[in-house]
């Protein structure tokens, strides 16, 4: 059985292109076989746990013997029943890739089993914390560093908006490691002026003086919108800023005021050029916001890399591997070891791949080109630094150093071209047509447009009463509460204590 199980697992990694979605979830072939071997051996002493191992082997065998099985209703039904049995079996791994394959390839949306602690008991469900409470906590943290009340309100709003949208990599998860720790290290400053270096009716160049990008960003996007409302178009370039949170926040500011919005930012070097292995560009989001007649705007907010550093940090908090193809090291090897990736990225030994992946077979040069475009718009107008100069670490000493980032913000006032209601109707009709178009038979049965998943998350999280707080972030909140002046008196007991 062990040889059959290993063979089935290996077969799964070698399936023909129609299973490329499933393959994207899998670790390298040797890792799959090793996992299967270790999983099998660790369960042999317990017959109930052995049942889970056998079921998993049968699932892999079913996939391997039926490469077109996702198109066959009988095979899909057989797969669904076996997956359900596996999910209920003692010893089933909640993080097993087989659940992702079931959902993505076979359309079987089954919740994985609850995670177990080392004692064998199910882990307690994560606490849900009200958004208003969390925003107030983050605001108090910023105030404790000397951020002015008005700016602290803006900073906390940018972060909580990320959590509301389900973008967990850029909300509470960033508060301590990105903003607080950098203020502690003296490479980011809580309350610096925003200086206008040059300005015209439609443009401006602004210096953020290494203040919090969380308040620099909203200030400059509003400048661009105000100029657009007067003159049709507004463009603001920024130098000497810092991490400004989710780019979609700024694009949405524009849509809420009847404008098309565009923004981008560079970041510490993470992406390697196509056919290169050295990190040269940031994850550099190129973000558009377009109003529509839907309940939410069309907002495409994503990195120009396959994954961004924040997502890999999220993988680390969850204790899972990074998907294959997202990271390449200086030897040209695609890496999946999350903790090692984060370490080697700091050392400059790993790089993210651009959208499309390494090389040119899947169009990696396209993501490379867009990342380059953002980098140019964030440095050429500003005469700003790039590459090693914004890596955040002094390579000689290993100590933190400032990361003076560049941003750009563009707003176009729709009313200067056509009635905004007409524009919203036109864009809404097209977006609805996309959602109504023919669905893939093996897909989830739904087509999304940009901004919709984030809106779904907002609705779901609002209905459940707020956001879940993972244990690592609970620890961060406790640390901030216990060390920042005035917080211990205001937050004697946090919701999860």
C-alpha positions in Angstrom: 0.0 0.0 0.0 2.8 2.4 0.8 4.4 2.0 -2.6 0.9 2.5 -4.2 0.3 5.6 -2.1 3.7 7.1 -3.0 3.1 6.3 -6.7 -0.3 7.9 -6.6 1.1 11.0 -5.0 3.8 11.2 -7.5 1.3 10.7 -10.3 -0.7 13.6 -9.0 2.3 15.9 -9.5 2.8 14.7 -13.1 -0.8 15.0 -14.3 -1.4 16.5 -17.7 -2.0 20.3 -18.1 -5.8 20.1 -17.4 -4.8 19.6 -13.8 -2.4 22.6 -13.7 -4.7 24.2 -11.0 -4.2 21.3 -8.7 -0.5 21.1 -9.5 -0.2 24.7 -8.4 -1.2 23.7 -4.9 1.3 20.8 -4.6 4.8 21.0 -3.1 7.7 19.5 -5.1 7.4 15.9 -6.0 9.9 14.6 -3.4 8.0 16.5 -0.7 4.7 14.9 -1.7 6.2 11.4 -1.5 8.1 12.1 1.7 5.0 13.6 3.3 2.9 10.6 2.3 5.6 8.2 3.6 5.9 10.1 7.0 2.1 10.5 7.2 1.6 6.7 6.7 4.3 5.6 9.1 3.1 7.9 11.8 -0.4 6.4 11.8 0.3 2.7 11.6 0.0 2.2 15.3 -3.6 3.4 15.4 -6.2 1.7 13.1 -8.5 4.6 13.1 -5.8 7.0 12.0 -4.7 4.4 9.4 -8.1 4.7 7.9 -7.4 8.3 7.1 -4.2 7.4 5.5 -5.8 4.7 3.4 -8.6 7.1 2.3 -6.1 9.7 1.3 -4.2 7.1 -0.8 -7.5 6.1 -2.5 -8.2 9.7 -3.3 -4.8 10.1 -4.9 -5.2 6.8 -6.8 -8.6 8.0 -8.1 -7.1 11.2 -9.4 -4.1 9.4 -10.9 -6.2 6.8 -12.7 -8.7 9.3 -14.0 -6.9 12.3 -15.5 -10.1 13.5 -17.1 -12.1 12.6 -14.0 -13.1 16.2 -13.2 -15.2 16.1 -16.3 -17.0 12.8 -15.4 -20.0 13.1 -13.0 -19.5 9.6 -11.7 -15.9 10.2 -10.9 -16.7 13.5 -9.3 -19.4 11.9 -7.1 -17.0 9.1 -6.1 -14.3 11.6 -5.3 -16.7 13.7 -3.2 -17.9 10.8 -1.1 -14.3 9.7 -0.4 -13.2 13.2 0.4 -16.1 13.6 2.8 -15.1 10.3 4.5 -11.5 11.4 4.7 -12.5 14.8 6.3 -14.3 12.9 9.0 -11.6 10.3 9.7 -9.4 10.5 12.7 -6.0 11.7 11.7 -7.0 13.7 8.6 -4.7 16.7 8.2 -6.7 19.9 8.1 -4.0 21.6 5.9 -3.9 18.7 3.4 -3.7 19.9 -0.1 -6.3 17.3 -1.1 -9.0 19.7 0.2 -7.8 22.5 -2.1 -7.7 20.1 -5.1 -11.2 18.9 -4.3 -12.5 22.5 -4.2 -10.6 23.9 -7.2 -10.5 20.9 -9.6 -13.5 18.7 -8.7 -15.8 21.5 -7.3 -16.2 19.8 -4.0 -16.4 22.5 -1.4 -15.9 20.6 1.8 -14.6 22.2 5.0 -11.4 20.5 6.3 -11.5 18.9 9.7 -10.9 21.1 12.7 -7.2 21.4 13.7 -6.0 19.5 16.7 -3.7 20.6 19.4 -0.7 18.5 20.6 -2.9 17.1 23.3 -5.4 15.8 20.7 -8.1 18.3 21.6 -9.6 20.5 18.9 -8.1 24.0 18.9 -10.4 26.6 20.4 -12.0 28.8 17.7 -10.3 32.1 17.1 -11.9 35.0 18.9 -13.9 37.5 16.9 -13.2 41.1 17.7 -15.4 44.0 16.8 -14.0 46.3 14.0 -14.6 49.5 16.1 -12.8 48.0 19.0 -9.8 47.0 16.8 -9.6 50.3 15.1 -9.7 52.1 18.5 -6.9 49.9 19.8 -4.7 50.6 16.7 -5.4 54.3 17.0 -4.4 54.3 20.7 -1.1 52.5 19.7 -0.4 55.2 17.1 -1.2 58.0 19.7 1.2 56.4 22.1 4.0 57.0 19.6 3.2 60.6 19.2 1.1 60.5 16.1 -1.4 63.4 16.1 -5.1 62.4 16.8 -6.2 63.3 13.3 -3.4 61.3 11.7 -3.8 58.4 14.1 -7.5 58.2 13.1 -6.5 58.0 9.4 -3.7 55.5 10.0 -6.0 53.1 11.9 -8.7 53.5 9.3 -6.4 52.4 6.5 -5.4 49.3 8.5 -8.9 48.3 9.6 -10.2 48.7 6.1 -7.7 46.0 5.0 -9.1 43.6 7.6 -12.7 44.5 6.6 -11.9 43.5 3.1 -10.3 40.2 4.1 -6.8 41.3 3.2 -5.3 40.0 6.4 -1.7 40.5 5.3 -2.0 44.3 5.4 -4.2 45.1 8.4 -3.6 44.3 12.1 -0.9 41.9 11.0 1.2 44.9 9.9 0.7 47.1 12.9 3.6 45.9 15.1 6.2 44.5 12.6 5.9 47.2 9.9 4.9 50.3 11.7 5.6 50.0 15.5 8.9 48.1 15.2 10.2 50.5 12.6 9.3 53.5 14.7 11.1 51.8 17.6 14.1 51.3 15.3 14.1 55.0 14.4 13.7 54.3 10.6 10.2 55.6 10.4 8.8 58.7 12.2 5.4 59.2 13.8 4.8 62.8 13.0 6.7 64.5 10.2 5.5 67.4 8.0 4.3 66.8 4.4 6.2 69.3 2.2 5.1 70.3 -1.3 8.2 70.5 -3.5 6.6 71.7 -6.7 3.0 72.2 -7.8 0.8 73.1 -10.7 -3.0 73.1 -11.3 -2.9 69.4 -12.1 0.3 68.0 -10.6 2.4 68.1 -7.4 5.6 66.6 -6.1 5.4 65.9 -2.3 8.1 65.0 0.3 6.9 62.8 3.1 10.1 63.2 5.2 9.9 59.5 6.2 6.7 59.9 8.1 3.9 57.2 8.2 2.8 56.3 4.7 -0.6 55.6 6.3 -1.3 59.3 6.6 0.9 60.5 3.7 -1.0 58.3 1.2 -4.6 59.6 2.1 -3.3 63.2 2.1 -1.8 62.9 -1.4 -4.6 60.9 -2.9 -7.0 63.7 -1.7 -4.7 66.3 -3.3 -5.0 64.4 -6.6 -8.8 64.2 -6.3 -9.2 67.9 -5.5 -7.1 68.8 -8.5 -9.2 66.5 -10.7 -12.4 68.1 -9.5 -11.2 71.5 -10.6 -9.2 70.6 -13.7 -10.4 67.1 -14.8 -7.1 65.3 -13.9 -4.9 65.3 -10.8 -1.5 63.6 -10.4 0.7 63.6 -7.3 4.1 62.0 -7.0 5.6 61.4 -3.6 9.1 60.8 -2.4 10.5 59.9 1.1 7.4 58.1 2.2 7.1 54.8 3.8 4.8 51.7 3.6 1.3 53.1 2.9 -0.9 50.0 3.5 -3.3 48.6 0.9 -3.2 50.5 -2.4 -6.9 49.7 -2.9 -7.7 52.2 -0.1 -6.6 55.1 -2.3 -8.2 53.8 -5.5 -11.5 53.5 -3.5 -11.1 57.1 -2.2 -11.3 58.2 -5.8 -14.3 56.0 -6.7 -16.2 57.4 -3.7 -15.8 60.9 -5.0 -16.8 60.2 -8.6 -13.3 59.7 -10.0 -11.3 56.9 -11.6 -8.3 56.3 -9.4 -4.8 54.9 -10.0 -2.0 54.5 -7.6 1.2 52.6 -7.2 4.2 52.3 -4.8 7.6 50.8 -4.9 9.0 48.7 -2.0 12.1 47.0 -0.8 13.6 44.9 -3.6 11.8 41.5 -3.9 11.1 40.7 -7.5 13.8 39.3 -9.8 13.7 40.3 -13.5 12.7 37.7 -16.0 15.7 35.3 -16.4 17.3 36.8 -13.3 17.6 35.7 -9.7 18.5 38.9 -7.9 15.8 40.9 -6.2 15.7 44.3 -8.0 12.1 45.6 -7.7 9.5 45.8 -5.1 6.2 43.9 -5.2 5.0 47.2 -6.8 1.1 47.1 -6.9 -0.5 48.9 -9.9 -4.0 49.6 -8.6 -7.1 50.9 -10.4 -10.4 51.9 -8.9 -13.4 52.4 -11.3 -16.9 53.3 -10.1 -19.8 51.1 -11.1 -23.5 50.6 -10.4 -22.7 47.7 -8.2 -22.7 48.0 -4.4 -18.9 48.1 -4.6 -16.5 49.6 -7.1 -14.2 47.7 -9.4 -10.9 47.8 -7.6 -7.9 45.7 -8.8 -5.3 45.8 -6.0 -2.6 43.3 -6.4 1.1 43.0 -6.5 3.0 42.6 -9.7 4.6 39.5 -8.3 3.0 36.1 -7.9 2.9 36.6 -4.2 3.9 39.6 -2.0 6.0 39.5 1.1 2.9 40.1 3.3 1.3 37.0 2.0 4.4 34.9 2.7 4.4 36.4 6.3 0.8 35.3 6.5 1.8 31.7 5.4 4.4 31.8 8.2 1.8 32.8 10.8 -0.3 29.9 9.6 2.6 27.5 9.5 2.1 26.5 5.8 4.4 26.2 2.8 4.6 28.9 0.2 3.1 27.7 -3.1 5.7 26.5 -5.6 6.6 29.0 -8.4 6.2 32.1 -6.2 9.9 32.3 -5.1 13.2 31.7 -6.7 16.6 31.6 -4.9 20.0 32.7 -6.1 20.7 29.2 -7.4 17.5 29.3 -9.6 15.6 26.9 -7.4 11.9 27.4 -6.8 11.4 27.4 -3.0 8.5 26.5 -0.8 10.0 26.6 2.8 8.3 29.7 4.1 10.5 30.5 7.1 13.6 30.0 5.1 12.3 32.2 2.3 11.6 35.1 4.7 15.1 34.7 6.2 16.8 34.5 2.8 14.8 37.4 1.4 16.3 39.6 4.1 19.7 38.4 3.1 19.1 39.0 -0.6 19.3 35.3 -1.4 15.7 34.8 -2.5 13.5 36.7 -4.9 9.8 36.8 -5.7 8.8 35.9 -9.2 6.8 38.4 -11.3 3.2 37.7 -12.3 3.5 34.9 -14.8 6.3 33.2 -12.8 10.0 32.6 -13.6 11.1 32.7 -17.2 8.8 33.4 -20.1 6.8 30.2 -20.6 3.8 31.6 -18.7 4.4 35.2 -19.6 6.5 36.2 -16.6 7.9 39.1 -18.7 4.5 40.8 -18.5 4.6 41.0 -14.7 8.2 42.0 -14.9 7.2 44.9 -17.3 4.4 46.1 -15.0 6.7 46.0 -11.9 9.2 48.0 -13.9 6.6 50.6 -14.9 5.6 51.1 -11.2 9.2 51.4 -10.1 9.9 54.0 -12.8 6.8 56.1 -11.8 7.9 55.9 -8.1 11.5 56.9 -8.7 12.1 58.8 -11.9 9.8 61.8 -11.1 11.0 61.9 -7.6 14.7 61.3 -8.2 14.1 58.6 -5.5 16.2 55.6 -4.4 15.5 52.0 -5.5 17.0 48.5 -5.0 19.5 48.2 -2.3 19.0 51.8 -1.1 15.5 50.8 0.1 16.2 47.3 1.3 15.7 48.3 4.9 18.9 46.6 6.1 22.4 47.7 6.3 24.1 44.7 4.7 27.4 45.4 6.4 26.0 45.6 10.0 22.6 43.9 9.7 21.0 46.8 11.4 17.7 48.4 10.1 18.0 51.5 7.9 15.3 53.8 6.5 13.3 52.8 3.4 12.4 56.0 1.6 9.6 54.9 -0.8 8.0 56.6 -3.7 4.2 56.6 -4.6 2.1 58.1 -7.3 -1.7 59.0 -7.3 -3.8 59.8 -10.3 -7.5 60.9 -10.3 -9.7 61.5 -13.3 -13.0 63.3 -12.7 -15.6 61.4 -14.7 -18.1 64.3 -14.8 -15.6 66.2 -16.9 -16.1 63.6 -19.6 -19.6 62.1 -19.1 -22.3 61.9 -16.4 -21.1 59.8 -13.6 -24.4 57.9 -13.5 -24.0 57.0 -17.1 -20.4 55.8 -16.5 -21.5 53.7 -13.5 -24.4 52.1 -15.5 -22.0 51.3 -18.4 -19.3 49.8 -16.2 -21.9 47.9 -14.1 -23.5 46.3 -17.1 -20.2 45.0 -18.4 -19.1 43.7 -15.0 -22.4 41.9 -14.6 -22.1 40.4 -18.0 -18.7 39.0 -17.0 -20.2 37.5 -13.8 -23.1 36.0 -15.9 -20.9 34.5 -18.5 -20.6 30.7 -18.9 -19.0 29.0 -15.9 -16.3 26.3 -16.0 -17.9 22.9 -15.3 -15.2 22.0 -12.7 -15.1 25.5 -11.1 -16.8 26.9 -8.1 -19.9 27.9 -10.1 -19.3 31.6 -9.8 -17.3 34.3 -11.6 -16.0 37.3 -9.6 -14.9 40.7 -10.7 -12.2 42.7 -9.0 -13.4 44.1 -5.6 -16.2 41.6 -5.3 -14.3 39.1 -3.1 -13.3 41.9 -0.8 -16.9 43.1 -0.6 -18.0 39.5 0.2 -15.5 39.5 3.0 -16.8 42.8 4.4 -20.4 41.5 4.4 -19.4 38.2 6.0 -17.2 39.7 8.6 -19.7 42.4 9.5 -22.3 39.7 9.9 -20.1 37.7 12.2 -19.4 40.7 14.4 -15.9 41.6 13.3 -12.5 39.9 12.5 -10.9 36.8 13.8 -7.6 37.3 15.6 -5.0 34.6 15.1 -2.8 33.7 18.1 0.4 35.4 16.7 -1.6 38.7 16.4 -3.0 38.2 19.9 0.5 38.1 21.1 1.4 41.2 19.2 -1.6 43.0 20.7 -0.6 41.9 24.2 3.0 43.0 23.7 1.9 46.5 22.5 -0.6 46.8 25.4 2.0 45.8 27.9 4.8 48.0 26.6 3.2 51.2 25.1 2.5 54.0 27.6 -1.1 54.3 28.7 -2.4 51.2 27.0 -2.3 48.9 29.9 -4.7 51.1 31.8 -7.1 51.4 28.9 -7.0 47.7 27.9 -6.7 45.8 31.2 -8.2 42.8 29.5 -8.3 42.2 25.8 -11.3 40.4 24.3 -9.4 37.1 23.9 -7.9 37.1 27.5 
